Amino acid sequence: MTRLEARLWLAQRATALVLAVCVMVHLATILYAVRSGLSAEAILGRTRGQWGWAIFYGAFVLAASVHGAIGLRTIAREWLGWRHGSGVAATLLCVALALLGWRAVAAVVMS
């Protein structure tokens, strides 16, 4: 289990790095949109068919899903003492979050 824990620890830190960059880009984009007075319709008009945004937000979703699932697995194991099944539950949560997030990305880019 030591090797698995080390890999999860590394994945947690790597996804944190990706999330830090994605959050900064996302906030900068929001600030630009608000200061430019763009409406939701105008924003969707700009994102429609833009695969660069789809790739960016798809990576954002993947990083958030993996990061969150690993964190909740750790909480379940350390704080709740839930050893058996925590990995399966975390994997299912990761997949569910990723699918829901990618669905939202597709709605914004392909709408």
Secondary structure, 3 states (H helix, E strand, C coil): CHHHHHHHHHHHHHHHHHHHHHHHHHHHHHHHHHHCCCCHHHHHHHHCCCHHHHHHHHHHHHHHHHHHHHHHHHHHHHCCCCCCCHHHHHHHHHHHHHHHHHHHHHHHHHC
